[in-house]
Amino acid sequence: QKELGLEFLNEALRREPHFPEAMIAIARVELGEGRLAAAERRTRSSLQYNPTAKNALLLLAEIRRRQGNQSEEILLLKQAVLETRHAPTAMLVADRLVDLGQNGDAVHLYRLVSASSDAERYLRVQAAMKAGFTASRFMPDDVDIREYWNSVARDYGDFTFFSLQARFLSGAIAVESFERQMNRNAEWEAAGAYAIGLKHWLNGNISAARVAFERCLRLGNEKTARPKGIPQEWAWEDLNRLRLHP
């Protein structure tokens, strides 16, 4: 199937040599095969015809990531946001910046998305929540974290899953009431456990934070391997941070 797809893409380029979308599609295949140099040449060729294409810039950033060149990866990710002004792209870039430890820049992007009138409300509330979580986890002494939680509680009360967490983390709901409400939905229990652990950590109750983070992991059926989904991924990371810096 891949071979057939490549045949169609190459035929498209034979008919229209200046077809950047086909170039990017072929570059993705080359990247998947580990042919980084070929993928980069193809991607740069596509940029000659569409120099602000977000997919091409993000693909170049992925190539730099695989090469271990974080500084240039970050530059390309930020360029993709600046060139396109595309909220979903900004979210993807912000998530990656958190992975790279660029937390201040990530929070800035999340805030831009949360305030964007062009973005869908669901994306905006996600951005506001991620701004709050990122600031709480990595920058608790640098910003007024309540600002993020209060904005979600005020503007997104119809998103109960998010507004409950925001109200709890802002101090508007007691832990017993919060846990009871989150546990009514089995799919919300892990998020509730993580939020409880985070609040304990922020309040300096490390032992209670560990218990809540471990419960979050158990609810995600995670054993020893690093989990890939949120909030279990955050719980796993924060438990390891607590072990290193109790």
Secondary structure, 3 states (H helix, E strand, C coil): CHHHHHHHHHHHHHHCCCCHHHHHHHHHHHHHCCCHHHHHHHHHHHHHHCCCCHHHHHHHHHHHHHHCCHHHHHHHHHHHHHHHCCHHHHHHHHHHHHHCCCHHHHHHHHHHHHCCCCCCHHHHHHHHHHHHHHHHHHCCCCCCCHHHHHHHHHHCCCCHHHHHHHHHHCCCCCHHHHHHHHCCCHHHHHHHHHHHHHHHHHCCCHHHHHHHHHHHHHHCCCCCCCCCCCCHHHHHHHHHHHHHCC
